[in-house]
Amino acid sequence: MSVLDIQRQGQPLGRLRMGEQVGTGNFGKDGKEKMRPVRRETWRLTTGARHSADAAAAFFSSEVRPWNGEWEVDTRVSEISVMVPPREKVISQNYEMWTAGGAARRCDSQFDQVSCGPCLCPHAADPGDAEEVARMALLRADMARANPPRACHLITRVSFMIPDLPGLGVWRLDTSSYYAAVEIGDAAMLMQAARDQGVFLSAILRIDQRQRVANGQTKKYPVPVLEIMSTFRQIASGELAAGGMAAQLLPAAGEPLKAIASGVAPAKPGIPAAAEGIAAGEVADPDVIDAEIVSEWLDAALAGAMTFATEEEGRKLWRESAAKVDAGEITGTDAGHVQKLIAARRADLRDAAARTAALDPADPWAVKVKGLSGTQDAADALAELGDLLGAGAVEPARAGRVRAAVLARFPQAAA
């Protein structure tokens, strides 16, 4: 019998990580090497328990290394089989600001748990206004990247069990990825809802390498993706529940994979499904090639939706996204992401003239903004403005007008 006012939860075993710190070759006055964060293509596990690290290293054919008073294991795979733990809340999302002293803010966009007061970050006054929501999200992300940060990041935390490792505890993934926040939530909540009905859905947690084009340069970034490996028919029909716990697990490493309803076997950990069975020189599945083309279009569209220069360009991109949905080439959700960014950018363009006009012609910054020659020039101007603001040499209201005028001309300067 449990105590009713105590929330039971799984023992924390460690963390799932998509990045790490590496040396820069530069050293500070204290003699310590300066570090910088880098993104990874494979999962890294960290844990305070040596036996958990040893088990993970044995399963993933890797080795254990000391790390910040704990232990780390490079799994060398981009995909890991996971399940949700019993009882525990699977996913949580908060807006958070962290400093050297710890969590400075943690809020749900309305109430700050740290100060016990209202949220101080910019949010849409009307959550139902898609244009305002998208516009405020972009502004908040821009402010969160400042040094020091002036707004919160959206942090998503998800807890998983790794069924092939010992222990009934949980491994936690923390991510500030926008795409993870909007994409991983539904899958995690479905797994939690199924679990509450006695069905444990198996899934693959993988690192999806994506890219976007900004200022003519291709930038790659990882996104954690949670893929449920059961079909909706299997879930809804009761087939999984009838088969018991064993039927709800993915096969162990080395065992044959069961085909799902579509006839496509789930990918083996660390091996993309599209690569299986394709010999050297053999032509890949044309559907896979089409999917890659669509992905390229979507990456370019997301970047273009934030940077187009005229209303007509925005309307053209909106029509293209709608046509892609009608043709079945992208999902309605994908088109929604593009169209929300288009709406926010159109609003910025409509306000651009007013923002620039708000600068006093006699203000030296008005001349400087007008003379900006490109994105890098604009970024340098924003950095200078930030230094002046931090030193108290420019009033916040004036700095806001200048920043708005700069970004109206060169929105990518905020990246």
Buried (B, 14 or more C-beta within 10 A) or exposed (E): EEEEEEEEBBEBBBBBBBEBEEEEEEEEEEEEEEEEEEEBEBBBBBBBBEEBBBBBBEBBEBEBEEBEEBBBBBBBBBBBBBBBBEEBBBBEBBBBBBEEEEBBBBBEBEEBBEEEEEBBBBBBEEEEEBBBBBBBBBBBBBBBEBEEBBBBBBBBBBBBBBBBBEBEBBBBBBBBBBBBBBBBBEBBEBBBBBBEEEBBBBBBBBBBEBBBBBBEEEEEEBBBBBBBBBBEEBBEEEBBBEEEEEBBBBEEEEEEBEEBEEEEBBBBBBEEBBEEEEEEEEEEEEEBEEEEEBBEBBBBBBBBBBBBEEEEBBEBBBEBBBEBBEEEBBEEEBBBBBBBBBBBBBBBBEBBEEBBEBBEEEBEBBEBBEEBEEBEBBBEBBEEBBEBBEEEEBEEEBBBBBBBBBBBBBBBBBB
